[in-house]
Amino acid sequence: MNTNLRIVSLVPSITELLYDLGLEEQVVGITKFCVHPNHWFRSKTRIGGTKNIAVDKIRSLSPNLVIASKEENIKEQIEAIAPFTEVLLTDVKNLDDALAMIQTIGEKTNTSEKANIITQKIKNNFSSLGALRHRSYALGNPKLKVCYLIWKDPYMTVGADTFIHDMLSHCGFENAFVNQLRYPSITMDDILTVSPSHLFLSSEPYPFSEKHIEALQKEFPSTNIQLVDGEYFSWYGSRLMDAATYFKTLIRQTIVL
């Protein structure tokens, strides 16, 4: 391992990956949203949020590698960092992208062996998830149409070009807004129009809770509404090792097997 590495992570899910790759000493800066692992959140230097990074603070840490995300970070802010350090700009839209990203970071940080172990575990777990999905289809269960909400005031959902959409697909769920892109704002009427059988309220970035289920159930009395763990649907680093297990539980809660 290169002990001279000084890494700043601008992506919460990648920060967790760096921890699982054993880069405790090499990571010198993280964002205020990098909450996993907890002891890093409490001890590492925070350089702002994912969309309002402190460029001067990053410079003061003398990093030789900054890891950013095309989706989560602001282009102009990343361009301000590039003149004084190497920037690895990731772009993850689906599971295959995530696996490739993990391997790339493993190569960049001289932790390829650990990265290979992580990616293989993810592949194995998602393979068993696929087997459960196909079993459900074989039993005649239809694809459940799901509206996945990530925000309130206005309500926002996910389009077909997002990582969350790909996770829904791996679960065997049909994205109710598959004809949309990115994270469109929607109204109650829009939800009524697509008529989903299930409404998933994500735990992040908006912290939906039981009180939101009660309010929405009045609007959609025949729709199954439940809270879901947004980290398993949107974090594309090493958290994917446990995501398939969570998804299996979710499938069993929504489909008779």
C-alpha positions in Angstrom: 0.0 0.0 0.0 1.2 3.5 -0.8 1.6 5.2 2.6 2.3 8.5 0.8 -1.3 8.8 -0.4 -3.3 11.7 1.0 -6.9 11.2 -0.1 -9.9 13.6 0.1 -13.3 12.0 -0.6 -16.2 14.1 -1.7 -18.6 11.2 -1.9 -20.2 9.6 1.2 -20.6 6.1 -0.3 -17.0 6.2 -1.6 -15.7 7.3 1.8 -17.2 4.2 3.3 -15.5 2.2 0.5 -12.2 3.7 1.4 -12.6 2.6 5.0 -13.4 -1.0 3.9 -10.3 -0.9 1.7 -8.2 -0.2 4.8 -7.2 3.3 4.0 -7.5 4.7 7.6 -4.3 6.7 7.5 -4.5 7.7 3.8 -7.8 9.5 4.0 -7.3 13.0 5.3 -10.5 14.8 4.4 -14.2 14.0 3.9 -17.5 15.8 3.6 -20.0 16.6 6.4 -22.3 14.0 4.8 -19.7 11.2 5.1 -21.4 9.6 8.1 -19.9 6.1 7.7 -17.8 5.0 9.4 -18.9 7.0 12.5 -15.4 7.4 13.9 -14.2 8.9 10.7 -17.2 11.3 10.7 -16.1 12.4 14.2 -12.3 12.5 13.6 -11.5 13.3 10.0 -11.3 16.9 8.7 -14.5 17.9 7.0 -14.2 20.0 3.9 -17.9 21.1 3.5 -20.8 19.5 1.8 -20.9 17.6 -1.4 -22.1 20.6 -3.3 -20.3 23.4 -1.3 -16.8 22.1 -0.8 -14.2 24.4 0.7 -11.5 24.5 -2.0 -8.9 26.3 0.2 -9.4 23.8 3.0 -8.8 20.9 0.6 -5.7 22.6 -0.6 -4.4 23.0 3.0 -4.6 19.2 3.4 -2.1 18.7 0.6 -4.0 15.8 -1.0 -2.5 13.9 -3.9 -5.9 12.3 -4.8 -9.4 13.8 -4.6 -12.2 11.4 -5.4 -15.4 13.1 -6.7 -18.7 12.2 -8.4 -20.1 13.6 -11.6 -23.6 13.4 -10.1 -23.0 14.5 -6.5 -20.4 17.3 -6.9 -20.4 20.6 -8.7 -18.4 20.7 -11.9 -17.0 24.2 -11.3 -15.8 23.3 -7.8 -14.1 20.2 -9.1 -12.4 22.2 -11.8 -11.1 24.5 -9.0 -9.4 21.6 -7.3 -7.9 20.0 -10.5 -4.9 22.5 -10.8 -3.3 21.4 -7.5 -4.1 17.7 -7.2 -5.2 14.6 -9.1 -9.0 14.2 -9.3 -10.7 10.9 -9.9 -14.1 11.8 -11.2 -16.5 8.9 -10.9 -19.8 8.4 -12.8 -21.9 5.6 -11.5 -25.4 5.0 -13.0 -25.8 1.2 -12.4 -24.4 -1.8 -10.7 -21.8 -2.5 -13.4 -20.5 1.1 -13.1 -20.3 0.6 -9.4 -18.2 -2.6 -9.7 -15.9 -0.9 -12.2 -15.5 2.1 -9.9 -14.6 -0.1 -6.9 -11.9 -1.8 -9.0 -10.6 1.5 -10.3 -10.2 2.9 -6.8 -8.6 -0.3 -5.7 -6.0 0.2 -8.4 -5.5 3.9 -7.6 -4.9 3.2 -4.0 -2.9 -0.1 -4.3 -5.7 -2.1 -2.6 -6.8 -4.1 -5.6 -6.9 -7.4 -3.7 -9.4 -6.0 -1.2 -11.3 -4.4 -4.0 -11.6 -7.7 -5.7 -12.9 -9.4 -2.6 -15.6 -6.6 -2.2 -16.7 -6.8 -5.8 -16.9 -10.6 -5.8 -19.1 -10.5 -2.7 -21.4 -8.0 -4.3 -21.6 -10.1 -7.5 -22.4 -13.2 -5.5 -25.1 -11.5 -3.4 -26.8 -9.9 -6.3 -26.7 -13.2 -8.2 -28.8 -14.7 -5.3 -31.1 -11.7 -5.4 -31.6 -12.4 -9.1 -32.5 -16.0 -8.3 -35.1 -14.8 -5.8 -36.5 -12.4 -8.4 -36.8 -15.1 -11.0 -38.5 -17.5 -8.5 -41.1 -14.8 -7.9 -41.8 -14.5 -11.6 -42.0 -18.3 -11.9 -44.7 -18.3 -9.2 -46.7 -15.9 -11.3 -46.1 -12.7 -9.2 -46.3 -9.6 -11.4 -43.8 -6.8 -11.4 -44.8 -4.4 -8.7 -45.1 -0.8 -10.0 -43.2 1.4 -7.5 -43.1 5.2 -7.1 -39.9 5.9 -5.2 -39.9 9.3 -3.4 -36.7 11.1 -2.5 -38.0 14.5 -1.5 -40.9 16.5 -0.3 -42.1 20.0 -1.1 -42.0 19.4 -3.9 -42.2 15.7 -4.1 -39.4 14.3 -6.3 -38.9 10.8 -7.7 -36.3 8.9 -9.8 -36.0 8.5 -13.5 -34.6 5.7 -15.6 -31.0 7.0 -15.8 -30.4 6.9 -12.0 -28.6 4.3 -9.8 -31.8 4.0 -7.7 -33.7 3.0 -10.8 -31.1 0.3 -11.4 -31.5 -1.0 -7.9 -35.3 -1.1 -8.3 -34.8 -3.1 -11.4 -32.5 -5.6 -9.7 -35.3 -6.1 -7.1 -37.8 -6.9 -9.9 -39.8 -3.7 -9.3 -41.1 -1.5 -12.1 -40.2 2.2 -11.8 -43.5 4.1 -12.1 -41.6 7.0 -13.6 -39.4 5.0 -16.0 -40.2 7.5 -18.8 -38.6 10.3 -16.8 -34.9 11.2 -16.4 -32.9 12.3 -13.4 -35.0 13.4 -10.4 -38.2 15.0 -11.6 -40.6 17.0 -9.4 -44.0 15.4 -9.4 -47.5 16.2 -8.1 -50.2 14.1 -6.4 -52.0 14.0 -9.7 -48.8 12.6 -11.4 -48.7 9.8 -8.9 -52.5 9.1 -9.4 -51.9 9.0 -13.2 -49.2 6.3 -13.1 -51.1 4.4 -10.4 -48.3 2.6 -8.5 -49.1 -0.4 -6.3 -46.4 0.7 -3.9 -45.0 4.0 -2.7 -41.5 3.8 -1.3 -40.5 6.7 1.0 -36.7 6.9 1.2 -34.8 7.7 4.4 -32.6 10.1 2.4 -31.9 12.7 1.2 -35.3 13.7 2.7 -35.9 12.0 6.1 -39.4 10.5 5.5 -41.0 9.1 8.6 -44.2 7.4 9.8 -46.1 10.7 9.8 -45.6 11.0 6.1 -47.0 7.5 5.5 -50.2 8.6 7.4 -50.6 11.7 5.3 -50.0 10.0 2.0 -52.2 7.1 2.9 -55.2 9.5 3.0 -54.3 10.5 -0.6 -53.7 7.0 -1.8 -55.8 4.6 0.3 -55.3 1.6 -1.9 -51.5 2.0 -2.3 -49.0 0.1 -0.1 -46.8 2.8 1.4 -43.6 2.0 3.3 -40.3 3.5 4.4 -37.2 2.2 2.8 -33.5 2.6 3.6 -32.2 5.1 1.0 -28.6 4.2 1.7 -29.1 0.7 0.2 -30.7 2.1 -2.9 -28.3 5.0 -3.5 -24.9 4.2 -1.9 -22.8 2.5 -4.6 -19.6 1.7 -2.7 -19.0 -1.2 -0.3 -22.5 -0.9 1.2 -23.6 -2.9 -1.9 -22.2 -5.9 -0.1 -25.2 -5.8 2.2 -27.7 -4.3 -0.2 -28.9 -7.5 -1.7 -29.8 -9.0 1.7 -31.8 -5.9 2.5 -33.5 -6.1 -0.9 -34.4 -9.8 -0.3 -36.2 -8.8 2.9 -38.0 -6.0 1.1 -39.1 -8.4 -1.7 -40.4 -10.9 0.8 -42.4 -8.1 2.5 -44.1 -7.1 -0.7 -44.5 -10.3 -2.7 -45.9 -13.7 -1.6 -43.2 -16.4 -2.2 
